[in-house]
Amino acid sequence: MELALTIFAGILLGIGFLGTFVPILPGAPLAWAGLLLAYFSDYNEISLTILIITAIVAIVVSIVDNIFPITMTKKTGGSKAATTGSTIGLIVGLFVGPVGIILGPFCGALVGELLENNGEFKPALKVAWGAFLGFLLGTGIKMAAVVWFIWVYILSF
């Protein structure tokens, strides 16, 4: 049973890493669930303090990851249409593959802002760039947290 916990913990950490760039998967919470399983295994030594700290990090990172694209879109002058477009672009991008996941928010924000501002390209491009930077920033922070979780897991053996 102990070995199964450890193996499943590793699988959850791997799926959590995938979730850092596949928006449909909650990366940080899944990776933290892997640490939680490892905590209960005799093969791993993870302190309760580390488990609590990583739980807080997983929660904060999950919230921040959802706020950054919206904040950056608004900060660059984006309308609600650009924010909605960015979200739709992200969802559509899931079906296109990795390039779609990266470019979806950008294209969605661009289209949304173009529709909102009667086709004015330059301001729409600025807003789309903001949405893209927000997506990259959120993804980067989430990925760093999950890599840290994986490192904690590896060191726990």
LINWO-V266205 format. One record per residue. N is the residue number from 0. SS is DSSP state (~ for helix, > for strand, _ for the rest). Layout:
N & SS
N & SS
This chain:
0 & _
1 & ~
2 & ~
3 & ~
4 & ~
5 & ~
6 & ~
7 & ~
8 & ~
9 & ~
10 & ~
11 & ~
12 & ~
13 & ~
14 & ~
15 & ~
16 & ~
17 & ~
18 & _
19 & _
20 & _
21 & _
22 & _
23 & _
24 & _
25 & _
26 & ~
27 & ~
28 & ~
29 & ~
30 & ~
31 & ~
32 & ~
33 & ~
34 & ~
35 & ~
36 & ~
37 & ~
38 & ~
39 & _
40 & _
41 & _
42 & _
43 & _
44 & _
45 & _
46 & _
47 & ~
48 & ~
49 & ~
50 & ~
51 & ~
52 & ~
53 & ~
54 & ~
55 & ~
56 & ~
57 & ~
58 & ~
59 & ~
60 & ~
61 & ~
62 & ~
63 & ~
64 & ~
65 & ~
66 & ~
67 & ~
68 & ~
69 & ~
70 & ~
71 & ~
72 & ~
73 & ~
74 & ~
75 & _
76 & _
77 & _
78 & _
79 & ~
80 & ~
81 & ~
82 & ~
83 & ~
84 & ~
85 & ~
86 & ~
87 & ~
88 & ~
89 & ~
90 & ~
91 & ~
92 & ~
93 & ~
94 & ~
95 & ~
96 & _
97 & ~
98 & ~
99 & ~
100 & ~
101 & ~
102 & ~
103 & ~
104 & ~
105 & ~
106 & ~
107 & ~
108 & ~
109 & ~
110 & ~
111 & ~
112 & ~
113 & ~
114 & ~
115 & ~
116 & _
117 & _
118 & _
119 & _
120 & ~
121 & ~
122 & ~
123 & ~
124 & ~
125 & ~
126 & ~
127 & ~
128 & ~
129 & ~
130 & ~
131 & ~
132 & ~
133 & ~
134 & ~
135 & ~
136 & ~
137 & ~
138 & ~
139 & ~
140 & ~
141 & ~
142 & ~
143 & ~
144 & ~
145 & ~
146 & ~
147 & ~
148 & ~
149 & ~
150 & ~
151 & ~
152 & ~
153 & ~
154 & ~
155 & _
156 & _
